[in-house]
Amino acid sequence: QSVLTQPPSASGTPGQRVTISCSGSWSTIGNNYVNWYQQLPGTAPKLLIYRNDERPSEVPDRFSGSKSGTSASLAISGLRSEDEADYYCGSWDDSLSGQVFGGGTKLTVL
Amino acid sequence: QVHLVQSGAQVKKPGASVKVSCKVSGYSFMNYDITWVRQAPGQGLEWMGWISGYNAKTNYAQSVHGRVTMTTDTSTSTVFMELRSLRSDDTAVYYCARSLRRDGPDYWGQGTLVTVSS
């Protein structure tokens, strides 16, 4: 049982816009930044979004993040086949003094 | 460029210990923490703990507390994670990742597969 809650799966067709949600609490998302990670099969997670809505320079602007209260969302626009991957949200947990992650969302590009 | 290079895959018997190394480069070792995360086959990411590159202060997850030790060697910019009394459910890919405490991990190592099997 993960501390942050994500839908187990999401899907879309090429060119479509999809969103993935991440729900937490005041000790996690409500009081801290949210990061998003993309994990392609057989590879390490890669930072996609940091500090809720910031994007590393190498990440395409098709990816965007937002946060409101104790929830956050990742949006992917102009969906491409290479976006098919597992996506994880992560946040600091004040009560653990450590990181917590969502259970992951498997994105399928139909 | 920031790089984190981990040691190779290991196979261990139940009850044994495993030690995984993570050599970092491309940034000031003392300015960041190293976070350890593991991923069991087909499962999600599980935070194991962090160690400060500045003063080697640690914080471990309750799930591995008492069985895990994280240490640093500042002379070689290497971090170690030792897990003892291994069980079959410790079989996982273990990742080290650079992190700025509350900001969370940014750069990740390539992962180390640890298989626990009799």
Interface residues (C-beta under 8 A of the other chain):
Chain A: S2 N32 Y33 N35 Y37 A44 P45 K46 L47 Y50 R51 P56 Y88 G90 S91 W92 L96 S97 G98 Q99 V100 F101 G102 G103 G104
Chain B: T35 V37 G44 L45 E46 W47 G49 W50 N59 A61 Q62 Y95 A97 S99 R101 R102 D103 G104 P105 D106 Y107 W108 G109 Q110 G111
